């Protein structure tokens, strides 16, 4: 019979390794693939690690931990993320004019503000308006449930877009769930106005999938990567920015495959 102290020690070691694996997976962006930000995997992984720690499968925890650690180091200290991201970035030549500029959303905070990437996208869209590409903008805005309360970034967006004055005709597009729903809802608005050509503004790593999605529903698209701060794509990016870029790449890798399986893009 095994010594109770030995069992407890192995269980504790397994729990620690399981937790560290969960932390590393979170840093690399595995959590966001679930699209359930409220779901926390730390405790379940800790318990699973404790259970594995007292079995013959204990070495698997060390193997998983080593793989996660090496991947974190490779992403943080090499240009791995930027190189992996390159095929997902689409940048089209900008013409003299398009029918409208479509600015895609990137989530809302619990206090009703735009998330940083949404702000970067909107600022890029407003810049295109100022340079005369179009005086019409379609802007996605989101609403999410936080603590049983429906929160929207509507006020934050209106406060920012009001700064451009009457220069732009801005149409807010609600009920956004996915890029596909953005494209379909914007198509309804565009058809009513006779618009066929859109400049689609979104984060660099989202451009190829997003623009392909809009093209699949019938638009002629000019793809414009937003100027995203701390994107992690610059060679001089720091470790945190590179990890952020890797998280975006990982999400886009799975999302692109999902859209192709569903027939939403080619």
MARDRENPA-64819 format. One record per residue (C-alpha): residue number from 1; x, y, z. Coordinates in nm, 3 decimals, always signed. Example, Ala and Ser with C-alpha at 12.3 -4.5 7.8 and 13.67 -1.06 7.14 Angstrom:
MARDRENPA-64819
<nuza><n>1</n><x>+1.230</x><y>-0.450</y><z>+0.780</z></nuza>
<nuza><n>2</n><x>+1.367</x><y>-0.106</y><z>+0.714</z></nuza>
//
This chain:
MARDRENPA-64819
<nuza><n>1</n><x>+0.000</x><y>+0.000</y><z>+0.000</z></nuza>
<nuza><n>2</n><x>+0.130</x><y>+0.348</y><z>-0.092</z></nuza>
<nuza><n>3</n><x>+0.234</x><y>+0.586</y><z>+0.181</z></nuza>
<nuza><n>4</n><x>-0.042</x><y>+0.848</y><z>+0.240</z></nuza>
<nuza><n>5</n><x>+0.222</x><y>+1.120</y><z>+0.253</z></nuza>
<nuza><n>6</n><x>+0.358</x><y>+1.008</y><z>-0.083</z></nuza>
<nuza><n>7</n><x>+0.009</x><y>+1.011</y><z>-0.233</z></nuza>
<nuza><n>8</n><x>-0.056</x><y>+1.359</y><z>-0.096</z></nuza>
<nuza><n>9</n><x>+0.277</x><y>+1.481</y><z>-0.232</z></nuza>
<nuza><n>10</n><x>+0.206</x><y>+1.339</y><z>-0.578</z></nuza>
<nuza><n>11</n><x>-0.143</x><y>+1.487</y><z>-0.577</z></nuza>
<nuza><n>12</n><x>-0.008</x><y>+1.829</y><z>-0.481</z></nuza>
<nuza><n>13</n><x>+0.262</x><y>+1.812</y><z>-0.749</z></nuza>
<nuza><n>14</n><x>-0.001</x><y>+1.712</y><z>-1.007</z></nuza>
<nuza><n>15</n><x>-0.230</x><y>+1.995</y><z>-0.898</z></nuza>
<nuza><n>16</n><x>+0.052</x><y>+2.250</y><z>-0.933</z></nuza>
<nuza><n>17</n><x>+0.150</x><y>+2.120</y><z>-1.276</z></nuza>
<nuza><n>18</n><x>-0.212</x><y>+2.117</y><z>-1.387</z></nuza>
<nuza><n>19</n><x>-0.257</x><y>+2.477</y><z>-1.277</z></nuza>
<nuza><n>20</n><x>+0.062</x><y>+2.589</y><z>-1.450</z></nuza>
<nuza><n>21</n><x>-0.048</x><y>+2.417</y><z>-1.771</z></nuza>
<nuza><n>22</n><x>-0.381</x><y>+2.600</y><z>-1.750</z></nuza>
<nuza><n>23</n><x>-0.204</x><y>+2.933</y><z>-1.698</z></nuza>
<nuza><n>24</n><x>+0.023</x><y>+2.871</y><z>-1.996</z></nuza>
<nuza><n>25</n><x>-0.273</x><y>+2.766</y><z>-2.212</z></nuza>
<nuza><n>26</n><x>-0.455</x><y>+3.084</y><z>-2.109</z></nuza>
<nuza><n>27</n><x>-0.154</x><y>+3.298</y><z>-2.198</z></nuza>
<nuza><n>28</n><x>-0.136</x><y>+3.130</y><z>-2.540</z></nuza>
<nuza><n>29</n><x>-0.504</x><y>+3.192</y><z>-2.610</z></nuza>
<nuza><n>30</n><x>-0.659</x><y>+2.847</y><z>-2.572</z></nuza>
<nuza><n>31</n><x>-0.932</x><y>+2.986</y><z>-2.344</z></nuza>
<nuza><n>32</n><x>-1.072</x><y>+3.220</y><z>-2.611</z></nuza>
<nuza><n>33</n><x>-1.129</x><y>+2.932</y><z>-2.851</z></nuza>
<nuza><n>34</n><x>-1.420</x><y>+2.829</y><z>-2.628</z></nuza>
<nuza><n>35</n><x>-1.590</x><y>+3.169</y><z>-2.684</z></nuza>
<nuza><n>36</n><x>-1.701</x><y>+3.152</y><z>-2.321</z></nuza>
<nuza><n>37</n><x>-1.500</x><y>+3.420</y><z>-2.138</z></nuza>
<nuza><n>38</n><x>-1.690</x><y>+3.358</y><z>-1.816</z></nuza>
<nuza><n>39</n><x>-1.578</x><y>+2.993</y><z>-1.808</z></nuza>
<nuza><n>40</n><x>-1.268</x><y>+2.952</y><z>-1.591</z></nuza>
<nuza><n>41</n><x>-1.066</x><y>+2.635</y><z>-1.650</z></nuza>
<nuza><n>42</n><x>-0.808</x><y>+2.682</y><z>-1.375</z></nuza>
<nuza><n>43</n><x>-0.990</x><y>+2.490</y><z>-1.102</z></nuza>
<nuza><n>44</n><x>-1.096</x><y>+2.195</y><z>-1.322</z></nuza>
<nuza><n>45</n><x>-0.742</x><y>+2.163</y><z>-1.455</z></nuza>
<nuza><n>46</n><x>-0.599</x><y>+2.176</y><z>-1.102</z></nuza>
<nuza><n>47</n><x>-0.830</x><y>+1.896</y><z>-0.992</z></nuza>
<nuza><n>48</n><x>-0.751</x><y>+1.689</y><z>-1.302</z></nuza>
<nuza><n>49</n><x>-0.380</x><y>+1.738</y><z>-1.236</z></nuza>
<nuza><n>50</n><x>-0.421</x><y>+1.620</y><z>-0.877</z></nuza>
<nuza><n>51</n><x>-0.599</x><y>+1.305</y><z>-0.995</z></nuza>
<nuza><n>52</n><x>-0.340</x><y>+1.230</y><z>-1.262</z></nuza>
<nuza><n>53</n><x>-0.062</x><y>+1.298</y><z>-1.016</z></nuza>
<nuza><n>54</n><x>-0.142</x><y>+0.986</y><z>-0.813</z></nuza>
<nuza><n>55</n><x>-0.157</x><y>+0.756</y><z>-1.119</z></nuza>
<nuza><n>56</n><x>+0.094</x><y>+0.614</y><z>-1.364</z></nuza>
<nuza><n>57</n><x>-0.005</x><y>+0.889</y><z>-1.606</z></nuza>
<nuza><n>58</n><x>+0.183</x><y>+1.140</y><z>-1.389</z></nuza>
<nuza><n>59</n><x>+0.462</x><y>+1.187</y><z>-1.651</z></nuza>
<nuza><n>60</n><x>+0.207</x><y>+1.327</y><z>-1.895</z></nuza>
<nuza><n>61</n><x>+0.175</x><y>+1.634</y><z>-1.675</z></nuza>
<nuza><n>62</n><x>+0.547</x><y>+1.699</y><z>-1.700</z></nuza>
<nuza><n>63</n><x>+0.542</x><y>+1.647</y><z>-2.077</z></nuza>
<nuza><n>64</n><x>+0.245</x><y>+1.883</y><z>-2.119</z></nuza>
<nuza><n>65</n><x>+0.407</x><y>+2.141</y><z>-1.892</z></nuza>
<nuza><n>66</n><x>+0.737</x><y>+2.125</y><z>-2.083</z></nuza>
<nuza><n>67</n><x>+0.562</x><y>+2.168</y><z>-2.419</z></nuza>
<nuza><n>68</n><x>+0.361</x><y>+2.465</y><z>-2.292</z></nuza>
<nuza><n>69</n><x>+0.668</x><y>+2.628</y><z>-2.139</z></nuza>
<nuza><n>70</n><x>+0.877</x><y>+2.590</y><z>-2.456</z></nuza>
<nuza><n>71</n><x>+0.595</x><y>+2.727</y><z>-2.672</z></nuza>
<nuza><n>72</n><x>+0.552</x><y>+3.030</y><z>-2.446</z></nuza>
<nuza><n>73</n><x>+0.926</x><y>+3.101</y><z>-2.466</z></nuza>
<nuza><n>74</n><x>+0.932</x><y>+3.059</y><z>-2.845</z></nuza>
<nuza><n>75</n><x>+0.638</x><y>+3.296</y><z>-2.892</z></nuza>
<nuza><n>76</n><x>+0.762</x><y>+3.555</y><z>-2.645</z></nuza>
<nuza><n>77</n><x>+1.122</x><y>+3.578</y><z>-2.764</z></nuza>
<nuza><n>78</n><x>+1.111</x><y>+3.504</y><z>-3.138</z></nuza>
<nuza><n>79</n><x>+0.916</x><y>+3.645</y><z>-3.438</z></nuza>
<nuza><n>80</n><x>+0.716</x><y>+3.321</y><z>-3.456</z></nuza>
<nuza><n>81</n><x>+0.379</x><y>+3.492</y><z>-3.411</z></nuza>
<nuza><n>82</n><x>+0.442</x><y>+3.757</y><z>-3.679</z></nuza>
<nuza><n>83</n><x>+0.552</x><y>+3.495</y><z>-3.931</z></nuza>
<nuza><n>84</n><x>+0.251</x><y>+3.275</y><z>-3.858</z></nuza>
<nuza><n>85</n><x>+0.021</x><y>+3.576</y><z>-3.887</z></nuza>
<nuza><n>86</n><x>+0.136</x><y>+3.694</y><z>-4.230</z></nuza>
<nuza><n>87</n><x>-0.094</x><y>+3.466</y><z>-4.440</z></nuza>
<nuza><n>88</n><x>-0.398</x><y>+3.591</y><z>-4.248</z></nuza>
<nuza><n>89</n><x>-0.342</x><y>+3.959</y><z>-4.326</z></nuza>
<nuza><n>90</n><x>-0.499</x><y>+4.108</y><z>-4.637</z></nuza>
<nuza><n>91</n><x>-0.430</x><y>+4.465</y><z>-4.745</z></nuza>
<nuza><n>92</n><x>-0.594</x><y>+4.586</y><z>-5.067</z></nuza>
<nuza><n>93</n><x>-0.505</x><y>+4.900</y><z>-5.265</z></nuza>
<nuza><n>94</n><x>-0.736</x><y>+5.181</y><z>-5.153</z></nuza>
<nuza><n>95</n><x>-0.930</x><y>+5.337</y><z>-5.442</z></nuza>
<nuza><n>96</n><x>-1.046</x><y>+5.696</y><z>-5.471</z></nuza>
<nuza><n>97</n><x>-1.398</x><y>+5.616</y><z>-5.352</z></nuza>
<nuza><n>98</n><x>-1.620</x><y>+5.337</y><z>-5.217</z></nuza>
<nuza><n>99</n><x>-1.991</x><y>+5.332</y><z>-5.140</z></nuza>
<nuza><n>100</n><x>-1.939</x><y>+5.295</y><z>-4.766</z></nuza>
<nuza><n>101</n><x>-1.687</x><y>+5.209</y><z>-4.497</z></nuza>
<nuza><n>102</n><x>-1.771</x><y>+4.912</y><z>-4.274</z></nuza>
<nuza><n>103</n><x>-1.609</x><y>+4.908</y><z>-3.930</z></nuza>
<nuza><n>104</n><x>-1.633</x><y>+4.573</y><z>-3.754</z></nuza>
<nuza><n>105</n><x>-1.663</x><y>+4.529</y><z>-3.378</z></nuza>
<nuza><n>106</n><x>-1.443</x><y>+4.350</y><z>-3.126</z></nuza>
<nuza><n>107</n><x>-1.644</x><y>+4.322</y><z>-2.806</z></nuza>
<nuza><n>108</n><x>-1.766</x><y>+4.543</y><z>-2.525</z></nuza>
<nuza><n>109</n><x>-1.634</x><y>+4.588</y><z>-2.170</z></nuza>
<nuza><n>110</n><x>-1.850</x><y>+4.533</y><z>-1.859</z></nuza>
<nuza><n>111</n><x>-1.863</x><y>+4.910</y><z>-1.806</z></nuza>
<nuza><n>112</n><x>-2.003</x><y>+4.976</y><z>-2.154</z></nuza>
<nuza><n>113</n><x>-1.689</x><y>+5.086</y><z>-2.335</z></nuza>
<nuza><n>114</n><x>-1.539</x><y>+4.974</y><z>-2.663</z></nuza>
<nuza><n>115</n><x>-1.257</x><y>+4.726</y><z>-2.632</z></nuza>
<nuza><n>116</n><x>-0.919</x><y>+4.863</y><z>-2.750</z></nuza>
<nuza><n>117</n><x>-0.925</x><y>+4.685</y><z>-3.087</z></nuza>
<nuza><n>118</n><x>-1.275</x><y>+4.816</y><z>-3.159</z></nuza>
<nuza><n>119</n><x>-1.147</x><y>+5.168</y><z>-3.085</z></nuza>
<nuza><n>120</n><x>-0.850</x><y>+5.117</y><z>-3.318</z></nuza>
<nuza><n>121</n><x>-1.080</x><y>+4.997</y><z>-3.595</z></nuza>
<nuza><n>122</n><x>-1.318</x><y>+5.289</y><z>-3.550</z></nuza>
<nuza><n>123</n><x>-1.035</x><y>+5.542</y><z>-3.554</z></nuza>
<nuza><n>124</n><x>-0.908</x><y>+5.391</y><z>-3.879</z></nuza>
<nuza><n>125</n><x>-1.257</x><y>+5.414</y><z>-4.028</z></nuza>
<nuza><n>126</n><x>-1.290</x><y>+5.779</y><z>-3.926</z></nuza>
<nuza><n>127</n><x>-0.951</x><y>+5.851</y><z>-4.081</z></nuza>
<nuza><n>128</n><x>-1.074</x><y>+5.705</y><z>-4.411</z></nuza>
<nuza><n>129</n><x>-1.377</x><y>+5.933</y><z>-4.393</z></nuza>
<nuza><n>130</n><x>-1.155</x><y>+6.236</y><z>-4.342</z></nuza>
<nuza><n>131</n><x>-0.941</x><y>+6.146</y><z>-4.644</z></nuza>
<nuza><n>132</n><x>-1.257</x><y>+6.130</y><z>-4.857</z></nuza>
<nuza><n>133</n><x>-1.291</x><y>+5.759</y><z>-4.926</z></nuza>
<nuza><n>134</n><x>-1.663</x><y>+5.776</y><z>-4.840</z></nuza>
<nuza><n>135</n><x>-1.894</x><y>+5.986</y><z>-4.628</z></nuza>
<nuza><n>136</n><x>-2.099</x><y>+5.681</y><z>-4.521</z></nuza>
<nuza><n>137</n><x>-2.002</x><y>+5.443</y><z>-4.242</z></nuza>
<nuza><n>138</n><x>-2.154</x><y>+5.120</y><z>-4.119</z></nuza>
<nuza><n>139</n><x>-2.038</x><y>+5.062</y><z>-3.762</z></nuza>
<nuza><n>140</n><x>-2.103</x><y>+4.742</y><z>-3.569</z></nuza>
<nuza><n>141</n><x>-2.188</x><y>+4.781</y><z>-3.203</z></nuza>
<nuza><n>142</n><x>-2.229</x><y>+4.505</y><z>-2.951</z></nuza>
<nuza><n>143</n><x>-2.430</x><y>+4.421</y><z>-2.644</z></nuza>
<nuza><n>144</n><x>-2.344</x><y>+4.149</y><z>-2.393</z></nuza>
<nuza><n>145</n><x>-2.483</x><y>+4.026</y><z>-2.064</z></nuza>
<nuza><n>146</n><x>-2.268</x><y>+4.100</y><z>-1.759</z></nuza>
<nuza><n>147</n><x>-2.401</x><y>+4.002</y><z>-1.418</z></nuza>
<nuza><n>148</n><x>-2.752</x><y>+3.963</y><z>-1.557</z></nuza>
<nuza><n>149</n><x>-2.748</x><y>+4.312</y><z>-1.709</z></nuza>
<nuza><n>150</n><x>-2.739</x><y>+4.396</y><z>-2.080</z></nuza>
<nuza><n>151</n><x>-2.441</x><y>+4.621</y><z>-2.154</z></nuza>
<nuza><n>152</n><x>-2.374</x><y>+4.798</y><z>-2.486</z></nuza>
<nuza><n>153</n><x>-2.091</x><y>+5.013</y><z>-2.618</z></nuza>
<nuza><n>154</n><x>-2.345</x><y>+5.233</y><z>-2.800</z></nuza>
<nuza><n>155</n><x>-2.289</x><y>+5.548</y><z>-2.592</z></nuza>
<nuza><n>156</n><x>-1.912</x><y>+5.520</y><z>-2.612</z></nuza>
<nuza><n>157</n><x>-1.927</x><y>+5.485</y><z>-2.990</z></nuza>
<nuza><n>158</n><x>-2.166</x><y>+5.775</y><z>-3.032</z></nuza>
<nuza><n>159</n><x>-1.946</x><y>+5.998</y><z>-2.816</z></nuza>
<nuza><n>160</n><x>-1.647</x><y>+5.927</y><z>-3.037</z></nuza>
<nuza><n>161</n><x>-1.819</x><y>+5.944</y><z>-3.376</z></nuza>
<nuza><n>162</n><x>-1.990</x><y>+6.271</y><z>-3.283</z></nuza>
<nuza><n>163</n><x>-1.647</x><y>+6.436</y><z>-3.290</z></nuza>
<nuza><n>164</n><x>-1.638</x><y>+6.415</y><z>-3.670</z></nuza>
<nuza><n>165</n><x>-1.951</x><y>+6.632</y><z>-3.695</z></nuza>
<nuza><n>166</n><x>-2.170</x><y>+6.617</y><z>-4.005</z></nuza>
<nuza><n>167</n><x>-1.884</x><y>+6.501</y><z>-4.227</z></nuza>
<nuza><n>168</n><x>-1.997</x><y>+6.135</y><z>-4.207</z></nuza>
<nuza><n>169</n><x>-2.333</x><y>+5.962</y><z>-4.225</z></nuza>
<nuza><n>170</n><x>-2.299</x><y>+5.688</y><z>-3.963</z></nuza>
<nuza><n>171</n><x>-2.531</x><y>+5.388</y><z>-3.942</z></nuza>
<nuza><n>172</n><x>-2.494</x><y>+5.167</y><z>-3.637</z></nuza>
<nuza><n>173</n><x>-2.553</x><y>+4.796</y><z>-3.690</z></nuza>
<nuza><n>174</n><x>-2.686</x><y>+4.600</y><z>-3.392</z></nuza>
<nuza><n>175</n><x>-2.745</x><y>+4.234</y><z>-3.301</z></nuza>
<nuza><n>176</n><x>-2.391</x><y>+4.136</y><z>-3.393</z></nuza>
<nuza><n>177</n><x>-2.282</x><y>+3.787</y><z>-3.291</z></nuza>
<nuza><n>178</n><x>-2.025</x><y>+3.679</y><z>-3.552</z></nuza>
<nuza><n>179</n><x>-1.851</x><y>+3.823</y><z>-3.857</z></nuza>
<nuza><n>180</n><x>-2.106</x><y>+3.633</y><z>-4.065</z></nuza>
<nuza><n>181</n><x>-2.398</x><y>+3.811</y><z>-3.897</z></nuza>
<nuza><n>182</n><x>-2.220</x><y>+4.143</y><z>-3.945</z></nuza>
<nuza><n>183</n><x>-2.195</x><y>+4.077</y><z>-4.318</z></nuza>
<nuza><n>184</n><x>-2.559</x><y>+3.968</y><z>-4.350</z></nuza>
<nuza><n>185</n><x>-2.700</x><y>+4.262</y><z>-4.152</z></nuza>
<nuza><n>186</n><x>-2.485</x><y>+4.511</y><z>-4.339</z></nuza>
<nuza><n>187</n><x>-2.598</x><y>+4.356</y><z>-4.669</z></nuza>
<nuza><n>188</n><x>-2.960</x><y>+4.436</y><z>-4.584</z></nuza>
<nuza><n>189</n><x>-2.872</x><y>+4.799</y><z>-4.516</z></nuza>
<nuza><n>190</n><x>-2.648</x><y>+4.829</y><z>-4.823</z></nuza>
<nuza><n>191</n><x>-2.906</x><y>+4.683</y><z>-5.063</z></nuza>
<nuza><n>192</n><x>-3.165</x><y>+4.935</y><z>-4.950</z></nuza>
<nuza><n>193</n><x>-2.923</x><y>+5.213</y><z>-5.045</z></nuza>
<nuza><n>194</n><x>-2.778</x><y>+5.062</y><z>-5.360</z></nuza>
<nuza><n>195</n><x>-2.431</x><y>+5.012</y><z>-5.211</z></nuza>
<nuza><n>196</n><x>-2.216</x><y>+4.736</y><z>-5.359</z></nuza>
<nuza><n>197</n><x>-1.859</x><y>+4.830</y><z>-5.269</z></nuza>
<nuza><n>198</n><x>-1.741</x><y>+4.843</y><z>-4.908</z></nuza>
<nuza><n>199</n><x>-1.410</x><y>+4.921</y><z>-4.745</z></nuza>
<nuza><n>200</n><x>-1.403</x><y>+4.666</y><z>-4.462</z></nuza>
<nuza><n>201</n><x>-1.197</x><y>+4.785</y><z>-4.166</z></nuza>
<nuza><n>202</n><x>-1.091</x><y>+4.533</y><z>-3.905</z></nuza>
<nuza><n>203</n><x>-0.783</x><y>+4.414</y><z>-3.714</z></nuza>
<nuza><n>204</n><x>-0.496</x><y>+4.290</y><z>-3.933</z></nuza>
<nuza><n>205</n><x>-0.526</x><y>+3.921</y><z>-3.843</z></nuza>
<nuza><n>206</n><x>-0.901</x><y>+3.931</y><z>-3.897</z></nuza>
<nuza><n>207</n><x>-0.884</x><y>+4.086</y><z>-4.244</z></nuza>
<nuza><n>208</n><x>-0.861</x><y>+3.778</y><z>-4.467</z></nuza>
<nuza><n>209</n><x>-1.150</x><y>+3.592</y><z>-4.305</z></nuza>
<nuza><n>210</n><x>-1.366</x><y>+3.902</y><z>-4.261</z></nuza>
<nuza><n>211</n><x>-1.325</x><y>+4.028</y><z>-4.616</z></nuza>
<nuza><n>212</n><x>-1.384</x><y>+3.681</y><z>-4.760</z></nuza>
<nuza><n>213</n><x>-1.704</x><y>+3.662</y><z>-4.554</z></nuza>
<nuza><n>214</n><x>-1.831</x><y>+3.993</y><z>-4.692</z></nuza>
<nuza><n>215</n><x>-1.742</x><y>+3.888</y><z>-5.046</z></nuza>
<nuza><n>216</n><x>-1.929</x><y>+3.561</y><z>-4.999</z></nuza>
<nuza><n>217</n><x>-2.255</x><y>+3.750</y><z>-4.929</z></nuza>
<nuza><n>218</n><x>-2.219</x><y>+3.960</y><z>-5.244</z></nuza>
<nuza><n>219</n><x>-2.009</x><y>+4.267</y><z>-5.166</z></nuza>
<nuza><n>220</n><x>-1.716</x><y>+4.398</y><z>-5.364</z></nuza>
<nuza><n>221</n><x>-1.462</x><y>+4.450</y><z>-5.088</z></nuza>
<nuza><n>222</n><x>-1.162</x><y>+4.670</y><z>-5.026</z></nuza>
<nuza><n>223</n><x>-0.984</x><y>+4.519</y><z>-4.726</z></nuza>
<nuza><n>224</n><x>-0.825</x><y>+4.771</y><z>-4.487</z></nuza>
<nuza><n>225</n><x>-0.627</x><y>+4.652</y><z>-4.181</z></nuza>
<nuza><n>226</n><x>-0.678</x><y>+4.886</y><z>-3.889</z></nuza>
<nuza><n>227</n><x>-0.381</x><y>+5.046</y><z>-3.717</z></nuza>
<nuza><n>228</n><x>-0.383</x><y>+4.833</y><z>-3.401</z></nuza>
<nuza><n>229</n><x>-0.170</x><y>+4.945</y><z>-3.111</z></nuza>
<nuza><n>230</n><x>+0.056</x><y>+4.682</y><z>-2.955</z></nuza>
<nuza><n>231</n><x>-0.037</x><y>+4.434</y><z>-3.230</z></nuza>
<nuza><n>232</n><x>+0.278</x><y>+4.227</y><z>-3.176</z></nuza>
<nuza><n>233</n><x>+0.342</x><y>+4.214</y><z>-3.552</z></nuza>
<nuza><n>234</n><x>+0.633</x><y>+4.458</y><z>-3.554</z></nuza>
<nuza><n>235</n><x>+0.983</x><y>+4.303</y><z>-3.534</z></nuza>
<nuza><n>236</n><x>+1.058</x><y>+4.522</y><z>-3.232</z></nuza>
<nuza><n>237</n><x>+0.751</x><y>+4.409</y><z>-3.035</z></nuza>
<nuza><n>238</n><x>+0.797</x><y>+4.303</y><z>-2.673</z></nuza>
<nuza><n>239</n><x>+0.711</x><y>+3.963</y><z>-2.527</z></nuza>
<nuza><n>240</n><x>+0.358</x><y>+4.052</y><z>-2.417</z></nuza>
<nuza><n>241</n><x>+0.270</x><y>+4.198</y><z>-2.757</z></nuza>
<nuza><n>242</n><x>+0.402</x><y>+3.887</y><z>-2.931</z></nuza>
<nuza><n>243</n><x>+0.192</x><y>+3.667</y><z>-2.705</z></nuza>
<nuza><n>244</n><x>-0.109</x><y>+3.884</y><z>-2.786</z></nuza>
<nuza><n>245</n><x>-0.043</x><y>+3.837</y><z>-3.157</z></nuza>
<nuza><n>246</n><x>-0.015</x><y>+3.462</y><z>-3.108</z></nuza>
<nuza><n>247</n><x>-0.352</x><y>+3.454</y><z>-2.932</z></nuza>
<nuza><n>248</n><x>-0.507</x><y>+3.638</y><z>-3.225</z></nuza>
<nuza><n>249</n><x>-0.341</x><y>+3.403</y><z>-3.472</z></nuza>
<nuza><n>250</n><x>-0.458</x><y>+3.093</y><z>-3.286</z></nuza>
<nuza><n>251</n><x>-0.817</x><y>+3.219</y><z>-3.278</z></nuza>
<nuza><n>252</n><x>-0.812</x><y>+3.309</y><z>-3.648</z></nuza>
<nuza><n>253</n><x>-0.662</x><y>+2.972</y><z>-3.738</z></nuza>
<nuza><n>254</n><x>-0.956</x><y>+2.787</y><z>-3.582</z></nuza>
<nuza><n>255</n><x>-1.219</x><y>+3.043</y><z>-3.688</z></nuza>
<nuza><n>256</n><x>-1.107</x><y>+3.032</y><z>-4.052</z></nuza>
<nuza><n>257</n><x>-1.128</x><y>+2.654</y><z>-4.058</z></nuza>
<nuza><n>258</n><x>-1.474</x><y>+2.673</y><z>-3.901</z></nuza>
<nuza><n>259</n><x>-1.599</x><y>+2.923</y><z>-4.161</z></nuza>
<nuza><n>260</n><x>-1.469</x><y>+2.706</y><z>-4.445</z></nuza>
<nuza><n>261</n><x>-1.637</x><y>+2.394</y><z>-4.307</z></nuza>
<nuza><n>262</n><x>-1.967</x><y>+2.581</y><z>-4.288</z></nuza>
<nuza><n>263</n><x>-1.930</x><y>+2.711</y><z>-4.643</z></nuza>
<nuza><n>264</n><x>-1.925</x><y>+3.075</y><z>-4.535</z></nuza>
<nuza><n>265</n><x>-1.593</x><y>+3.139</y><z>-4.712</z></nuza>
<nuza><n>266</n><x>-1.390</x><y>+2.955</y><z>-4.972</z></nuza>
//
